[in-house]
Amino acid sequence: MKNDLTKIHNMIYEIRGQKVMLDSDLAKMYGVEVKVLNQTVKRNASRFPGDFMFQLTTEEWKNLRSQIVTFKNDTRKYKPYVFTEHGILMLSSVLNSDKAITVNIKIMRIFVQMRKYAISQSAPNAQLNELRKMLMLHIENSNYKFSEHDKKIKQIIQALNNLIEQPPPTKRIGFNTK
């Protein structure tokens, strides 16, 4: 089970500031063809608004393919769709199989773990902001063309910005009796 959760965790990407999974990864997990998954989604389009799923742009797909070795030889005709946590939940209702339900439970556990981890991090935004500023100064003071190193630094800055923009963890849920 732990190995399954690790595999699923490795299939979650951050695109447009959202944690998403690719249609091809989900199809493989559900035991259906990508074409079948996407056709099912299209038949139930009203259940999948833009914050549940979206199609990658050419640039996003190119960037993702360059980061992940197994995508380099991908020869799809269309750019992939990605599903947010809510879209994945909705998939189990439209696929309507025992396997879809089991897979979704595993995926939801990963999303919950990721959320708990993000909330548990105690690094204050001020420290993240300071690190971001130092990295930006490095880039601005460079007198040479952007190298791969600087592109990686920009990616780190993007990730830091995403962390800073996350809402602070909620303190307590429920009624206060005082």
C-alpha positions in Angstrom: 0.0 0.0 0.0 2.8 2.4 0.9 4.5 1.7 -2.4 1.2 2.5 -4.2 0.9 5.8 -2.4 4.4 6.7 -3.3 3.8 5.9 -7.0 0.6 8.0 -7.0 2.4 10.9 -5.2 5.0 10.9 -8.0 2.2 11.3 -10.6 1.0 14.6 -9.1 2.3 17.7 -10.8 1.9 21.4 -10.1 0.6 23.2 -13.1 -0.9 26.7 -13.0 -0.5 26.7 -9.3 -2.6 23.6 -8.8 -1.8 20.0 -8.0 -3.0 17.9 -10.9 -2.8 14.4 -12.4 -2.5 13.6 -16.1 -5.3 11.9 -18.0 -2.8 9.2 -19.1 -1.7 8.4 -15.5 -5.3 8.2 -14.3 -6.4 6.1 -17.2 -3.6 3.6 -16.5 -4.6 3.5 -12.8 -8.3 3.0 -13.7 -7.4 0.3 -16.2 -9.0 2.1 -19.2 -7.6 3.7 -22.3 -6.9 7.4 -22.3 -9.3 7.8 -25.2 -12.1 6.1 -23.2 -11.4 8.2 -20.1 -11.5 11.5 -22.1 -14.7 10.4 -24.0 -16.4 9.7 -20.7 -15.4 13.1 -19.4 -16.6 14.8 -22.6 -20.0 13.0 -22.3 -20.3 14.4 -18.8 -18.7 17.8 -19.5 -21.1 19.7 -17.1 -19.5 17.7 -14.2 -16.0 19.0 -15.1 -15.7 22.8 -15.0 -12.4 24.5 -15.5 -11.3 24.2 -11.9 -11.8 20.4 -12.0 -9.9 19.8 -15.2 -8.2 21.6 -18.1 -6.2 20.9 -21.2 -2.5 21.8 -21.1 -1.2 24.4 -23.4 1.5 23.5 -25.9 4.1 25.3 -23.7 3.0 23.5 -20.5 3.1 20.1 -22.2 6.5 20.8 -23.7 7.8 21.9 -20.3 6.3 18.8 -18.5 7.7 16.5 -21.2 11.2 18.0 -20.8 11.1 17.4 -17.0 10.0 13.8 -17.1 12.0 11.2 -19.1 9.1 8.9 -19.8 7.2 11.6 -21.6 10.0 12.4 -24.1 8.8 9.7 -26.5 5.1 10.3 -26.0 3.4 10.6 -29.4 -0.1 11.7 -28.6 -2.2 13.4 -31.1 -3.7 15.9 -28.6 -2.4 17.7 -25.7 -3.3 16.0 -22.4 -6.0 16.9 -20.0 -5.1 17.3 -16.3 -7.5 16.8 -13.4 -7.4 18.6 -10.0 -8.4 16.9 -6.8 -12.0 17.7 -7.4 -11.9 16.5 -11.0 -10.4 13.2 -9.8 -13.3 12.8 -7.3 -15.8 13.5 -10.0 -14.1 10.8 -12.2 -15.1 8.0 -9.8 -18.7 9.0 -10.3 -18.6 9.0 -14.1 -16.4 5.9 -14.5 -18.7 4.1 -11.9 -16.6 1.0 -11.3 -15.2 -0.6 -8.1 -11.7 -0.1 -9.4 -12.3 3.7 -9.9 -13.6 4.0 -6.4 -10.6 2.1 -4.9 -8.1 4.1 -7.0 -9.8 7.4 -6.0 -9.6 6.5 -2.3 -5.8 6.1 -2.7 -5.4 9.3 -4.6 -7.5 11.3 -2.1 -5.3 10.0 0.8 -2.3 11.4 -1.1 -3.9 14.8 -1.5 -4.8 14.8 2.2 -1.2 13.9 3.2 0.1 16.7 1.0 -2.2 19.2 2.5 -1.3 18.1 6.1 2.4 18.4 5.2 1.9 21.9 3.8 0.1 23.0 6.9 2.6 21.5 9.2 5.5 23.4 7.7 6.5 26.1 10.1 8.8 28.2 7.9 7.3 31.7 8.1 6.5 33.6 4.9 9.1 36.2 5.8 11.9 33.7 5.5 10.5 32.4 2.2 10.2 36.0 1.0 13.8 36.7 2.0 15.1 33.6 0.1 13.1 34.7 -2.9 14.6 38.2 -2.8 18.1 36.8 -2.5 17.5 34.6 -5.6 16.0 37.4 -7.6 19.1 39.6 -6.7 21.3 36.8 -8.0 19.5 36.7 -11.3 19.3 40.5 -11.7 23.1 40.9 -11.0 24.1 38.3 -13.5 25.8 39.8 -16.5 25.4 36.8 -18.7 22.7 35.0 -20.6 20.4 32.7 -18.7 21.9 29.4 -18.2 20.1 26.2 -17.2 21.2 27.1 -13.6 19.3 30.3 -13.7 16.2 28.7 -15.2 16.3 26.3 -12.3 16.5 29.2 -9.9 13.5 30.8 -11.6 11.6 27.5 -11.0 12.6 27.6 -7.3 11.4 31.2 -7.1 8.1 30.1 -8.7 7.7 27.4 -6.1 8.5 29.8 -3.3 5.9 32.3 -4.6 3.4 29.5 -4.7 4.2 28.6 -1.0 4.0 32.3 0.0 0.6 32.7 -1.7 -0.9 29.7 0.1 -3.5 30.7 2.7 -2.3 30.4 6.3 -3.4 27.2 8.1 -6.7 27.5 9.9 -6.4 27.4 13.6 -9.5 25.5 14.8 -12.8 24.3 13.5 -15.9 24.1 15.6 -17.6 26.1 18.3 -15.9 28.1 21.0 -17.7 27.6 24.3 -16.2 30.6 26.1 
